[in-house]
């Protein structure tokens, strides 16, 4: 069988990077997209190639539907196919709803929800032709509870939308051998959050510790495997039981 190929948005650092490394170790070829993390993308390229792996890194703003489509086409052109799409990009900002700007509001949906639609509809074409494919979307722990979120309102609503879109795509694409699932992280140490914030968070995490990007990568690898062929439309909480 030809080497399987995965596209990971937001794949140059954090969770996306861990997923890329894990898949390369499992003999996948990977493509990663990024917007501002060029140094990290170049470092990842070097690491993967030093291990004999295949990687393509592309600077692409997937909130632009034309650029999102172009990204999928380029991966298919250079790697020959696209078997798995991991929608990992998902920036957020913390601001009170009554102080949110129109631009900030739209940014959360443009970067967290809309790219999943833009990318999935294009990636699914080739997957359907081969009758095999995997799409993994990232939501957030407790998004399925639909609770009030005064300081991350738009981001949270977008992540709720990710779950609905995931289930809908799963239902549509299941007859074609394609699974679509979501992973909902809680507190994950990616290097972006202040240490004091994470220290406070630990007190509310039943497992007693903050998760790692590798925890997320392990969940993705399972969902991409043949062992998970009948897992479709689900949402995996990756939170040490926080937010459930």
C-alpha positions in Angstrom: 0.0 0.0 0.0 1.2 3.5 -0.8 2.3 5.6 2.2 -0.7 7.4 3.7 -0.6 11.2 3.8 -2.0 13.5 6.5 -2.5 17.3 6.4 -2.3 19.0 9.7 -3.4 22.6 10.0 -1.6 24.6 12.7 1.0 21.8 12.5 4.2 23.7 13.1 4.0 23.8 16.9 2.1 22.6 19.9 -0.5 19.9 19.4 -0.2 20.0 15.7 3.6 19.4 15.8 3.2 16.5 18.1 0.7 14.9 15.8 3.1 15.4 12.8 6.0 13.8 14.7 3.8 10.8 15.9 2.5 10.1 12.4 6.0 10.3 10.8 7.1 7.7 13.3 4.3 5.5 12.1 5.5 5.9 8.5 3.0 8.5 7.4 3.9 11.3 5.1 2.8 14.6 6.5 2.0 18.2 5.4 1.6 21.0 7.9 0.2 24.4 7.4 1.0 27.5 9.4 0.4 31.3 9.3 3.1 32.9 11.4 5.3 30.0 12.7 7.8 29.7 9.9 10.9 29.1 12.1 9.1 26.3 13.9 8.0 24.9 10.6 11.5 24.8 9.3 12.8 23.2 12.5 10.1 20.5 12.1 11.0 19.9 8.5 14.6 19.3 9.5 13.7 16.9 12.3 11.4 14.9 10.1 13.9 14.7 7.2 16.7 13.7 9.5 14.6 10.7 10.5 14.0 9.8 6.9 10.4 11.1 6.8 8.5 13.0 4.2 7.1 16.4 5.0 5.7 19.4 3.2 5.2 22.7 5.1 3.0 25.5 3.6 2.3 29.0 4.8 -1.4 29.2 4.3 -4.3 31.2 5.9 -7.0 28.5 5.9 -9.6 31.1 6.9 -9.5 32.1 3.2 -11.6 29.5 1.3 -9.5 29.9 -1.9 -6.2 29.4 0.0 -7.7 26.5 1.9 -8.7 24.8 -1.4 -5.2 25.6 -2.8 -3.6 24.0 0.2 -5.4 20.7 -0.3 -4.6 20.7 -4.0 -1.0 21.3 -3.3 -0.7 18.5 -0.8 -2.4 16.1 -3.3 -0.1 17.3 -6.1 3.2 16.9 -4.1 2.3 13.9 -2.0 0.1 12.2 -4.5 -3.0 11.8 -2.3 -4.5 13.0 1.0 -5.8 10.3 3.4 -6.3 12.3 6.6 -7.2 15.8 7.4 -6.5 17.0 11.0 -8.0 20.4 11.6 -5.8 21.5 14.5 -5.5 25.3 14.0 -7.7 27.2 16.4 -6.6 30.5 17.9 -8.5 32.2 20.6 -8.5 35.4 22.7 -9.9 36.2 26.1 -12.1 39.3 26.3 -15.5 40.1 27.9 -18.3 39.7 25.5 -19.5 43.3 26.0 -16.0 44.5 25.1 -15.6 42.2 22.1 -15.1 43.9 18.7 -16.9 43.0 15.5 -13.5 42.0 14.0 -12.6 39.9 17.0 -16.0 38.2 16.9 -15.6 37.2 13.2 -12.0 36.2 13.7 -13.0 33.4 16.1 -15.4 31.9 13.6 -13.2 32.5 10.6 -10.3 30.6 12.2 -12.0 27.9 14.3 -15.0 26.8 12.4 -15.1 27.9 8.8 -11.8 26.3 7.7 -13.1 22.8 8.7 -15.9 23.3 6.1 -13.6 24.8 3.5 -11.0 22.0 3.8 -13.2 19.0 4.4 -15.4 19.5 1.4 -12.3 19.5 -0.9 -10.3 16.8 0.9 -13.3 14.4 0.9 -13.3 14.2 -2.9 -10.2 12.2 -3.1 -11.1 10.2 0.0 -14.4 9.2 -1.5 -12.6 8.0 -4.7 -10.4 5.7 -2.6 -13.3 4.7 -0.2 -11.0 5.5 2.8 -10.4 8.7 4.7 -10.1 10.2 8.2 -11.0 13.7 9.3 -10.2 14.8 12.9 -11.5 18.2 14.2 -10.4 19.9 17.4 -13.1 21.3 19.7 -12.7 22.0 23.4 -13.6 20.3 26.6 -17.2 21.2 27.8 -18.2 22.6 24.4 -20.8 19.8 24.4 -22.4 21.3 27.6 -23.2 24.6 25.9 -22.6 26.7 29.0 -22.3 30.5 29.3 -18.7 31.7 28.6 -18.5 35.5 29.2 -14.8 35.8 28.3 -14.4 33.4 25.3 -17.9 33.6 23.9 -17.2 33.6 20.2 -14.5 31.0 20.5 -16.7 28.8 22.5 -19.7 29.0 20.1 -17.3 28.2 17.2 -16.1 25.1 19.1 -19.8 24.0 19.7 -20.2 24.4 15.9 -17.2 22.2 15.3 -19.1 19.4 17.1 -22.2 19.8 15.0 -20.2 20.0 11.8 -18.3 16.9 12.8 -21.4 14.8 13.4 -22.9 16.1 10.1 -19.9 15.3 8.1 -19.7 11.9 9.7 -23.2 11.0 8.7 -22.7 12.2 5.1 -19.3 10.6 4.6 -19.6 7.3 6.4 -21.0 5.5 3.3 -17.7 6.3 1.6 -15.4 4.7 4.2 -14.6 8.0 5.8 -14.7 8.7 9.5 -15.1 12.2 11.0 -14.4 12.6 14.7 -13.7 15.4 17.2 -11.2 15.7 20.0 -11.9 18.1 22.8 -8.9 19.1 24.9 -9.0 20.6 28.3 -5.7 22.0 29.7 -2.8 21.0 27.6 0.8 22.2 28.1 1.8 23.6 24.7 4.1 26.4 26.0 1.5 29.1 25.4 -0.3 29.4 28.7 1.4 31.1 31.8 2.7 28.6 34.3 0.7 30.1 37.1 -2.5 29.7 35.2 -1.7 26.0 34.6 -0.8 25.5 38.3 -4.2 26.9 39.3 -5.9 24.7 36.7 -4.4 21.5 38.1 -6.5 21.9 41.2 -9.6 21.4 39.2 -8.4 18.5 37.0 -9.5 15.2 38.5 -6.5 13.4 37.0 -4.3 15.8 38.9 -2.1 17.0 36.0 -2.1 19.0 32.8 -2.1 17.0 29.6 0.7 17.1 27.0 0.6 17.5 23.2 1.6 13.9 22.9 -1.6 12.9 24.7 -3.5 14.6 21.8 -1.3 12.9 19.2 -2.0 9.5 20.7 -5.7 10.1 20.4 -5.4 11.3 16.8 -3.3 8.2 15.9 -6.0 6.0 17.2 -8.7 7.7 15.2 -6.6 7.5 12.1 -6.0 3.8 12.5 -7.9 0.9 11.0 -8.8 -0.2 14.5 -11.0 2.9 14.7 -12.8 2.3 11.4 -16.2 2.0 13.2 -15.7 5.1 15.4 -17.5 7.8 13.6 -19.1 11.1 14.7 -17.8 10.8 18.2 -16.2 13.4 20.5 -13.2 12.4 22.6 -12.7 14.4 25.8 -9.0 14.8 26.3 -9.1 16.6 29.7 -8.3 14.2 32.6 -12.0 14.3 33.3 -12.1 18.1 33.6 -15.2 19.7 32.1 -17.2 16.5 31.9 
